[in-house]
Amino acid sequence: MINASQDFVAAMTSPVIEVYVRLELLDKDEKHIQYIEQKVGSDNIGDISVDSTRDIRRMFTITLDNSEGQFTWNEGGLIWIDNKLVKLFIGLKTITGIEYVPQGVFVISQPEATHKPNANTVTINGQDKWYLLTGNFGKFTHITTVNKGTKISEAIKIIAGNAGVTKMIIDDADAVLPYDLTYQIGQNRGQALKDLADKAFTDDERAYEVFYDVNGYLRFTPVKDPLSEAPVWSYKVDNDTLYAGSSRKLDDTELFNHILVFGGSSNTAEFRTEIIVTEQDPKWTGSPYTIEQIGDRMFAYNDGNPDSNIDTQSQCDARAAFELKKRLQYTEKTSFDLAPNYLHESNDIIEIVDEKNGVFGNYQLKSFSVPIKPKLISAEAWKVRKVIS
């Protein structure tokens, strides 16, 4: 969750709020150029979209008043396709003044200027810095080899550093590359970073992810365990939690109770783990997810092919256990509305209590939109369930 003062929280949960938007223009080296600030009025439109299931987690579109011409884009202007960045802030008027909180660091794309008899506006689009690791920007420009035995965390640093990334927070990971990895000219750096994060899976069932955070840092960090973290916000049916109703849905498209994992460096599996949720195993007595209850739903990891990153039986066992937990942990998805909350990040653990439709307990926030002009936010969260005791 994004840090803010109690004054900000009080202003955000009050019946009437006064909102401001601040754009900090940065050059391609992220050096400050200038601030542009506006009070959000009835003519301002746009939103910030956040989704942890996308590579580019944060995007925004904002249409702002350009009557003074400061947003007019052109060659050499403040707004242009020269890889300038913008750090976006939302501000609220509090009892001590206007307080701003960050909403992401974005690459400017596709600016659009509109002039009509009654309006002079500019629409600015932004995508978080993962944009620079994809498409035309994200290609390897020379053959790059990362040697066998290199720590995954160090390999992440090497590839990100070669791509010009200087702001990164890379957690240490014990996992190492089981073989040399060579990337050819034209391959995608972002995909390489994602593949490396997948290889960081360890014997204790820790999985890793790589993404850009709200402050523009490339993060390599363990995937959050929703069962071990306390909720950062509680949404309930009362007047001060911002909650405005929800729709609960059972989604079994990713529900599997039979997991099969193969490991090894050849086409023939050297390691094999199979887990079946069955009433024949006392561990699953009373579970609603057994094959006897809902049928045999098999998930073959890596499309049933041996994963060369799994080079021990214990890693194979751990991956199977992790996949089972992931495939059973989220079977309920909740779409809900709330008054603007500018402090959420994707994958935040939240509590929702709405007895009218059975929404109760901890959920993991997967996607949401933050409107620039105050109105209800649409969000989706996945129910967190304990699978194995």
BELRA-V501179 format. One record per pair of residues at least 6 apart in sequence whose C-alpha atoms are under 8 Angstrom apart, sorted by the first residue. I is the first residue (numbers start at 1). GAP is how many residues later the second one is. D is the distance in whole Angstrom. If there is no record, write none. Layout:
((I | GAP | D) (I | GAP | D))
This chain:
((1 | 231 | 7) (1 | 342 | 6) (1 | 343 | 5) (1 | 344 | 5) (1 | 347 | 7) (2 | 99 | 7) (2 | 100 | 8) (2 | 341 | 5) (2 | 342 | 6) (2 | 343 | 7) (3 | 98 | 8) (3 | 340 | 7) (4 | 97 | 7) (4 | 339 | 8) (7 | 87 | 6) (7 | 88 | 7) (7 | 89 | 8) (8 | 84 | 7) (8 | 85 | 8) (8 | 86 | 6) (8 | 91 | 7) (10 | 84 | 8) (11 | 6 | 6) (11 | 81 | 7) (11 | 82 | 7) (11 | 83 | 6) (12 | 80 | 7) (12 | 328 | 7) (12 | 329 | 7) (13 | 227 | 6) (13 | 228 | 7) (13 | 229 | 7) (14 | 226 | 8) (17 | 75 | 7) (17 | 76 | 7) (18 | 21 | 8) (18 | 22 | 8) (18 | 74 | 6) (18 | 75 | 6) (19 | 20 | 6) (19 | 21 | 6) (19 | 71 | 7) (19 | 72 | 6) (19 | 73 | 5) (19 | 74 | 7) (19 | 354 | 8) (19 | 355 | 8) (20 | 17 | 7) (20 | 18 | 6) (20 | 19 | 4) (20 | 20 | 5) (20 | 70 | 6) (20 | 71 | 5) (20 | 72 | 6) (20 | 73 | 8) (21 | 16 | 6) (21 | 17 | 6) (21 | 18 | 6) (21 | 19 | 7) (21 | 67 | 7) (21 | 68 | 6) (21 | 69 | 5) (21 | 70 | 6) (21 | 351 | 8) (22 | 13 | 7) (22 | 14 | 6) (22 | 15 | 4) (22 | 16 | 7) (22 | 66 | 6) (22 | 67 | 5) (22 | 68 | 6) (22 | 69 | 7) (22 | 78 | 8) (23 | 12 | 6) (23 | 13 | 5) (23 | 14 | 6) (23 | 63 | 6) (23 | 64 | 6) (23 | 65 | 5) (23 | 66 | 6) (24 | 8 | 7) (24 | 9 | 7) (24 | 10 | 6) (24 | 11 | 5) (24 | 12 | 6) (24 | 62 | 5) (24 | 63 | 5) (24 | 64 | 7) (25 | 7 | 6) (25 | 8 | 5) (25 | 9 | 6) (25 | 10 | 6) (25 | 11 | 8) (25 | 53 | 8) (25 | 59 | 7) (25 | 60 | 6) (25 | 61 | 5) (25 | 62 | 7) (26 | 6 | 5) (26 | 7 | 5) (26 | 8 | 7) (26 | 58 | 6) (26 | 59 | 5) (26 | 60 | 6) (26 | 61 | 7) (27 | 6 | 7) (27 | 56 | 7) (27 | 57 | 5) (27 | 58 | 6) (28 | 54 | 8) (28 | 55 | 5) (28 | 56 | 5) (28 | 57 | 6) (30 | 55 | 7) (40 | 332 | 7) (40 | 333 | 6) (41 | 332 | 7) (42 | 331 | 7) (43 | 21 | 8) (43 | 22 | 8) (44 | 18 | 7) (44 | 19 | 6) (44 | 20 | 6) (44 | 21 | 7) (44 | 328 | 7) (44 | 329 | 6) (45 | 17 | 6) (45 | 18 | 5) (45 | 19 | 7) (45 | 326 | 8) (45 | 327 | 6) (45 | 328 | 6) (46 | 14 | 7) (46 | 15 | 5) (46 | 16 | 4) (46 | 17 | 6) (46 | 325 | 6) (46 | 326 | 6) (46 | 327 | 7) (47 | 13 | 6) (47 | 14 | 6) (47 | 15 | 6) (47 | 322 | 6) (47 | 323 | 5) (47 | 324 | 4) (47 | 325 | 5) (48 | 10 | 7) (48 | 11 | 6) (48 | 12 | 4) (48 | 13 | 7) (48 | 55 | 8) (48 | 321 | 5) (48 | 322 | 5) (48 | 323 | 6) (48 | 324 | 8) (49 | 8 | 8) (49 | 9 | 6) (49 | 10 | 5) (49 | 11 | 6) (49 | 318 | 8) (49 | 319 | 6) (49 | 320 | 4) (49 | 321 | 6) (50 | 7 | 5) (50 | 8 | 5) (50 | 9 | 7) (50 | 295 | 8) (50 | 296 | 7) (50 | 317 | 5) (50 | 318 | 5) (50 | 319 | 6) (51 | 6 | 5) (51 | 7 | 7) (51 | 295 | 6) (51 | 315 | 6) (51 | 316 | 4) (51 | 317 | 7) (52 | 294 | 5) (52 | 295 | 7) (52 | 314 | 6) (52 | 315 | 6) (53 | 313 | 7) (53 | 314 | 8) (55 | 75 | 7) (55 | 156 | 7) (56 | 71 | 7) (56 | 72 | 6) (56 | 73 | 8) (56 | 74 | 6) (56 | 75 | 7) (56 | 155 | 8) (56 | 156 | 8) (57 | 71 | 7) (57 | 154 | 8) (57 | 155 | 8) (58 | 46 | 7) (58 | 69 | 6) (58 | 70 | 5) (59 | 47 | 7) (59 | 66 | 8) (59 | 67 | 6) (59 | 68 | 4) (59 | 69 | 6) (60 | 65 | 6) (60 | 66 | 5) (60 | 67 | 7) (61 | 62 | 7) (61 | 63 | 6) (61 | 64 | 5) (61 | 65 | 7) (62 | 61 | 5) (62 | 62 | 5) (62 | 63 | 7) (62 | 310 | 7) (63 | 58 | 6) (63 | 59 | 6) (63 | 60 | 4) (63 | 61 | 6) (64 | 57 | 6) (64 | 58 | 6) (64 | 59 | 6) (65 | 54 | 8) (65 | 55 | 6) (65 | 56 | 5) (65 | 57 | 7) (66 | 6 | 7) (66 | 54 | 5) (66 | 55 | 5) (66 | 56 | 6) (67 | 52 | 8) (67 | 53 | 5) (67 | 54 | 7) (70 | 8 | 8) (71 | 7 | 7) (71 | 8 | 6) (71 | 51 | 6) (72 | 6 | 8) (72 | 7 | 7) (72 | 41 | 6) (72 | 50 | 7) (73 | 6 | 5) (73 | 7 | 6) (73 | 38 | 7) (73 | 39 | 8) (73 | 40 | 7) (74 | 6 | 6) (79 | 29 | 8) (79 | 32 | 8) (80 | 28 | 8) (80 | 31 | 8) (81 | 27 | 7) (81 | 28 | 7) (81 | 29 | 8) (83 | 24 | 6) (83 | 25 | 7) (84 | 23 | 6) (84 | 24 | 6) (85 | 20 | 7) (85 | 21 | 5) (85 | 22 | 5) (85 | 23 | 6) (86 | 19 | 6) (86 | 20 | 5) (86 | 21 | 7) (86 | 22 | 7) (86 | 40 | 8) (87 | 15 | 7) (87 | 16 | 7) (87 | 17 | 6) (87 | 18 | 4) (87 | 19 | 6) (88 | 14 | 6) (88 | 15 | 5) (88 | 16 | 6) (88 | 17 | 6) (88 | 18 | 8) (89 | 11 | 6) (89 | 12 | 5) (89 | 13 | 4) (89 | 14 | 5) (89 | 15 | 8) (90 | 10 | 5) (90 | 11 | 6) (90 | 12 | 7) (90 | 13 | 7) (90 | 252 | 7) (91 | 7 | 6) (91 | 8 | 5) (91 | 9 | 4) (91 | 10 | 6) (92 | 6 | 5) (92 | 7 | 6) (92 | 8 | 7) (93 | 6 | 7) (101 | 241 | 8) (101 | 242 | 8) (102 | 112 | 7) (102 | 113 | 7) (103 | 111 | 6) (103 | 112 | 8) (103 | 239 | 8) (104 | 24 | 7) (104 | 109 | 7) (104 | 110 | 4) (104 | 111 | 6) (104 | 112 | 6) (105 | 23 | 6) (105 | 24 | 7) (105 | 109 | 7) (105 | 110 | 6) (105 | 111 | 5) (106 | 20 | 5) (106 | 21 | 5) (106 | 22 | 4) (106 | 23 | 6) (106 | 110 | 8) (107 | 19 | 5) (107 | 20 | 5) (107 | 21 | 6) (107 | 22 | 6) (107 | 24 | 7) (107 | 25 | 8) (108 | 16 | 7) (108 | 17 | 6) (108 | 18 | 5) (108 | 19 | 7) (109 | 15 | 7) (109 | 16 | 5) (109 | 17 | 6) (109 | 18 | 8) (110 | 14 | 7) (110 | 15 | 6) (111 | 11 | 7) (111 | 12 | 6) (111 | 13 | 5) (111 | 14 | 6) (112 | 10 | 6) (112 | 11 | 5) (112 | 12 | 7) (113 | 7 | 8) (113 | 8 | 6) (113 | 9 | 4) (113 | 10 | 6) (114 | 6 | 6) (114 | 7 | 5) (114 | 8 | 6) (115 | 6 | 6) (128 | 84 | 7) (128 | 88 | 8) (129 | 83 | 7) (129 | 87 | 7) (130 | 60 | 7) (130 | 81 | 7) (130 | 82 | 7) (131 | 6 | 8) (131 | 7 | 8) (132 | 6 | 6) (133 | 6 | 7) (133 | 30 | 8) (133 | 55 | 7) (133 | 56 | 6) (133 | 57 | 5) (134 | 54 | 6) (134 | 55 | 7) (134 | 56 | 6) (135 | 53 | 7) (138 | 25 | 8) (138 | 50 | 6) (138 | 51 | 5) (138 | 52 | 6) (139 | 46 | 7) (139 | 47 | 5) (139 | 48 | 5) (139 | 49 | 5) (139 | 50 | 6) (140 | 23 | 8) (140 | 43 | 7) (140 | 44 | 7) (140 | 45 | 5) (140 | 46 | 5) (140 | 47 | 6) (140 | 48 | 6) (140 | 49 | 6) (141 | 44 | 5) (141 | 45 | 6) (142 | 42 | 7) (142 | 43 | 5) (143 | 39 | 7) (143 | 40 | 6) (143 | 41 | 5) (143 | 42 | 6) (144 | 38 | 6) (144 | 39 | 5) (144 | 40 | 7) (145 | 35 | 7) (145 | 36 | 6) (145 | 37 | 4) (145 | 38 | 6) (146 | 9 | 7) (146 | 34 | 6) (146 | 35 | 5) (146 | 36 | 6) (147 | 30 | 7) (147 | 32 | 7) (147 | 33 | 4) (147 | 34 | 6) (148 | 28 | 7) (148 | 29 | 5) (148 | 30 | 6) (148 | 31 | 4) (148 | 32 | 4) (148 | 33 | 7) (149 | 27 | 5) (149 | 28 | 5) (149 | 29 | 6) (149 | 30 | 7) (150 | 26 | 5) (150 | 27 | 6) (151 | 22 | 7) (151 | 23 | 7) (151 | 24 | 6) (151 | 25 | 4) (151 | 26 | 6) (152 | 21 | 7) (152 | 22 | 8) (152 | 23 | 6) (152 | 24 | 5) (152 | 25 | 6) (152 | 44 | 6) (152 | 45 | 7) (152 | 47 | 7) (152 | 48 | 6) (153 | 17 | 6) (153 | 18 | 7) (153 | 19 | 6) (153 | 20 | 6) (153 | 67 | 8) (155 | 41 | 8) (156 | 14 | 8) (156 | 37 | 6) (156 | 40 | 7) (156 | 41 | 8) (156 | 64 | 8) (157 | 13 | 7) (159 | 30 | 7) (159 | 34 | 7) (160 | 29 | 8) (160 | 33 | 8) (163 | 26 | 8) (165 | 53 | 8) (167 | 49 | 7) (167 | 50 | 5) (167 | 51 | 6) (168 | 49 | 5) (168 | 50 | 4) (168 | 51 | 6) (169 | 48 | 6) (169 | 49 | 6) (169 | 50 | 5) (169 | 51 | 7) (170 | 48 | 8) (170 | 49 | 6) (170 | 50 | 5) (170 | 51 | 7) (171 | 48 | 8) (171 | 49 | 6) (171 | 50 | 5) (171 | 51 | 8) (173 | 27 | 7) (174 | 26 | 8) (174 | 28 | 8) (175 | 24 | 8) (175 | 25 | 5) (175 | 26 | 7) (175 | 27 | 6) (176 | 24 | 7) (177 | 22 | 8) (177 | 132 | 8) (178 | 130 | 8) (178 | 131 | 6) (178 | 133 | 8) (193 | 17 | 7) (194 | 15 | 7) (194 | 16 | 6) (197 | 10 | 8) (197 | 11 | 5) (197 | 12 | 6) (197 | 13 | 6) (197 | 23 | 8) (198 | 9 | 7) (198 | 10 | 7) (198 | 11 | 7) (199 | 110 | 6) (200 | 7 | 7) (200 | 8 | 6) (201 | 6 | 5) (201 | 7 | 7) (201 | 114 | 8) (201 | 118 | 7) (202 | 113 | 6) (202 | 116 | 7) (203 | 111 | 6) (203 | 112 | 5) (203 | 114 | 8) (203 | 115 | 5) (203 | 116 | 8) (204 | 114 | 6) (205 | 113 | 5) (205 | 114 | 6) (205 | 116 | 7) (205 | 117 | 6) (206 | 16 | 6) (206 | 17 | 7) (207 | 15 | 6) (207 | 16 | 6) (208 | 12 | 7) (208 | 13 | 5) (208 | 14 | 4) (208 | 15 | 5) (209 | 10 | 8) (209 | 11 | 6) (209 | 12 | 6) (209 | 13 | 6) (209 | 14 | 6) (210 | 8 | 7) (210 | 9 | 5) (210 | 10 | 5) (210 | 11 | 7) (211 | 7 | 6) (211 | 8 | 5) (211 | 9 | 7) (212 | 6 | 4) (212 | 7 | 6) (213 | 6 | 7) (214 | 131 | 8) (224 | 123 | 8) (226 | 123 | 6) (226 | 137 | 8) (226 | 138 | 7) (226 | 158 | 7) (227 | 157 | 7) (227 | 158 | 8) (227 | 159 | 7) (229 | 120 | 7) (230 | 119 | 7) (230 | 120 | 8) (231 | 117 | 8) (231 | 118 | 5) (231 | 119 | 4) (231 | 120 | 6) (231 | 131 | 7) (232 | 116 | 7) (232 | 117 | 6) (232 | 118 | 6) (232 | 119 | 8) (233 | 116 | 8) (233 | 117 | 5) (233 | 118 | 6) (234 | 7 | 7) (234 | 116 | 6) (234 | 117 | 5) (234 | 118 | 6) (234 | 119 | 8) (235 | 6 | 5) (235 | 7 | 7) (235 | 8 | 5) (235 | 115 | 8) (235 | 116 | 6) (235 | 117 | 5) (235 | 118 | 6) (236 | 7 | 6) (236 | 116 | 6) (236 | 117 | 5) (236 | 118 | 6) (237 | 6 | 6) (237 | 7 | 8) (237 | 8 | 8) (237 | 116 | 7) (237 | 117 | 6) (242 | 96 | 5) (242 | 97 | 5) (242 | 98 | 7) (242 | 99 | 8) (243 | 94 | 7) (243 | 95 | 5) (243 | 96 | 7) (244 | 92 | 7) (244 | 93 | 5) (244 | 94 | 5) (244 | 95 | 7) (244 | 132 | 8) (245 | 91 | 6) (245 | 92 | 6) (245 | 93 | 7) (245 | 109 | 8) (246 | 88 | 7) (246 | 89 | 6) (246 | 90 | 4) (246 | 91 | 6) (247 | 87 | 6) (247 | 88 | 5) (247 | 89 | 6) (247 | 110 | 8) (248 | 84 | 7) (248 | 85 | 6) (248 | 86 | 5) (248 | 87 | 7) (248 | 109 | 7) (248 | 110 | 8) (248 | 111 | 7) (249 | 83 | 6) (249 | 84 | 5) (249 | 85 | 6) (250 | 81 | 6) (250 | 82 | 5) (250 | 83 | 6) (251 | 80 | 5) (251 | 81 | 6) (251 | 82 | 7) (252 | 79 | 6) (254 | 73 | 6) (254 | 77 | 8) (255 | 42 | 7) (255 | 72 | 5) (255 | 73 | 6) (255 | 75 | 8) (255 | 76 | 7) (256 | 40 | 8) (256 | 41 | 5) (256 | 42 | 6) (256 | 43 | 6) (256 | 68 | 7) (256 | 71 | 5) (256 | 72 | 6) (257 | 18 | 8) (257 | 19 | 6) (257 | 20 | 5) (257 | 32 | 7) (257 | 33 | 7) (257 | 34 | 7) (257 | 39 | 7) (257 | 40 | 5) (257 | 41 | 6) (257 | 42 | 8) (257 | 67 | 7) (257 | 70 | 7) (257 | 71 | 7) (258 | 16 | 7) (258 | 17 | 6) (258 | 18 | 4) (258 | 19 | 6) (258 | 33 | 8) (258 | 38 | 7) (258 | 39 | 6) (258 | 40 | 4) (258 | 41 | 6) (258 | 66 | 8) (259 | 14 | 8) (259 | 15 | 6) (259 | 16 | 5) (259 | 17 | 7) (259 | 39 | 6) (259 | 40 | 5) (259 | 41 | 6) (259 | 42 | 7) (259 | 61 | 6) (259 | 64 | 7) (259 | 65 | 6) (260 | 12 | 8) (260 | 13 | 6) (260 | 14 | 5) (260 | 15 | 7) (260 | 38 | 7) (260 | 39 | 6) (260 | 40 | 5) (260 | 41 | 6) (260 | 44 | 7) (260 | 60 | 7) (261 | 11 | 6) (261 | 12 | 5) (261 | 13 | 6) (261 | 39 | 6) (261 | 40 | 5) (261 | 41 | 8) (261 | 43 | 7) (261 | 45 | 8) (261 | 55 | 7) (261 | 58 | 7) (261 | 59 | 6) (262 | 7 | 6) (262 | 8 | 7) (262 | 9 | 6) (262 | 10 | 5) (262 | 11 | 7) (262 | 39 | 7) (262 | 42 | 7) (262 | 43 | 6) (262 | 44 | 5) (262 | 45 | 6) (262 | 48 | 8) (262 | 54 | 7) (263 | 6 | 6) (263 | 7 | 6) (263 | 8 | 5) (263 | 9 | 6) (263 | 42 | 8) (263 | 43 | 4) (263 | 44 | 5) (263 | 45 | 6) (263 | 46 | 7) (263 | 47 | 5) (263 | 48 | 6) (263 | 49 | 8) (263 | 50 | 8) (263 | 53 | 6) (264 | 6 | 5) (264 | 7 | 6) (264 | 42 | 6) (264 | 43 | 6) (264 | 44 | 5) (264 | 45 | 7) (264 | 46 | 6) (264 | 47 | 6) (264 | 48 | 8) (265 | 41 | 7) (265 | 42 | 7) (265 | 43 | 4) (265 | 44 | 8) (265 | 46 | 7) (266 | 40 | 7) (266 | 42 | 7) (267 | 38 | 7) (267 | 39 | 6) (268 | 38 | 7) (269 | 36 | 8) (269 | 37 | 5) (270 | 36 | 8) (271 | 40 | 8) (271 | 41 | 7) (271 | 42 | 6) (271 | 45 | 7) (272 | 41 | 7) (272 | 44 | 7) (272 | 45 | 8) (273 | 40 | 8) (273 | 43 | 6) (273 | 44 | 6) (273 | 47 | 7) (274 | 46 | 7) (275 | 45 | 7) (275 | 46 | 8) (275 | 49 | 8) (276 | 15 | 8) (277 | 7 | 6) (277 | 12 | 7) (277 | 13 | 5) (277 | 14 | 6) (278 | 6 | 6) (278 | 12 | 5) (278 | 13 | 6) (278 | 14 | 7) (279 | 6 | 6) (279 | 7 | 8) (279 | 8 | 8) (279 | 11 | 6) (279 | 12 | 8) (279 | 13 | 7) (284 | 6 | 7) (288 | 6 | 8) (289 | 39 | 8) (290 | 6 | 8) (291 | 6 | 7) (310 | 6 | 6) (325 | 62 | 6) (325 | 63 | 8) (328 | 57 | 8) (328 | 59 | 6) (329 | 54 | 8) (329 | 55 | 6) (329 | 56 | 5) (329 | 57 | 7) (329 | 58 | 6) (330 | 52 | 6) (330 | 53 | 6) (330 | 54 | 6) (330 | 55 | 7) (331 | 51 | 8) (331 | 52 | 7) (332 | 50 | 6) (332 | 51 | 5) (333 | 47 | 7) (333 | 48 | 6) (333 | 49 | 5) (333 | 50 | 6) (334 | 25 | 8) (334 | 46 | 6) (334 | 47 | 5) (334 | 48 | 6) (334 | 49 | 7) (335 | 43 | 7) (335 | 44 | 6) (335 | 45 | 5) (335 | 46 | 7) (336 | 42 | 6) (336 | 43 | 5) (336 | 44 | 6) (337 | 39 | 6) (337 | 40 | 5) (337 | 41 | 5) (337 | 42 | 6) (338 | 38 | 5) (338 | 39 | 5) (338 | 40 | 7) (338 | 41 | 8) (339 | 35 | 8) (339 | 36 | 6) (339 | 37 | 5) (339 | 38 | 6) (340 | 30 | 7) (340 | 31 | 7) (340 | 34 | 6) (340 | 35 | 7) (340 | 36 | 6) (340 | 37 | 6) (341 | 29 | 8) (341 | 36 | 8) (342 | 28 | 7) (346 | 19 | 6) (346 | 20 | 6) (346 | 21 | 6) (347 | 17 | 5) (347 | 18 | 5) (347 | 19 | 5) (348 | 16 | 6) (348 | 17 | 5) (348 | 18 | 8) (349 | 13 | 7) (349 | 14 | 6) (349 | 15 | 5) (349 | 16 | 6) (350 | 12 | 6) (350 | 13 | 5) (350 | 14 | 6) (350 | 15 | 7) (351 | 9 | 7) (351 | 10 | 5) (351 | 11 | 4) (351 | 12 | 6) (352 | 7 | 6) (352 | 8 | 6) (352 | 9 | 6) (352 | 10 | 7) (352 | 11 | 7) (353 | 6 | 6) (353 | 7 | 4) (353 | 8 | 6) (354 | 6 | 6) (361 | 22 | 8) (361 | 23 | 8) (362 | 21 | 6) (362 | 22 | 6) (363 | 18 | 6) (363 | 19 | 5) (363 | 20 | 4) (363 | 21 | 5) (364 | 17 | 5) (364 | 18 | 5) (364 | 19 | 6) (364 | 20 | 7) (365 | 14 | 8) (365 | 15 | 6) (365 | 16 | 4) (365 | 17 | 7) (366 | 13 | 8) (366 | 14 | 6) (366 | 15 | 5) (366 | 16 | 7) (367 | 12 | 6) (367 | 13 | 5) (367 | 14 | 7) (368 | 9 | 7) (368 | 10 | 6) (368 | 11 | 4) (368 | 12 | 6) (369 | 8 | 6) (369 | 9 | 6) (369 | 10 | 7) (370 | 7 | 6) (371 | 6 | 7))
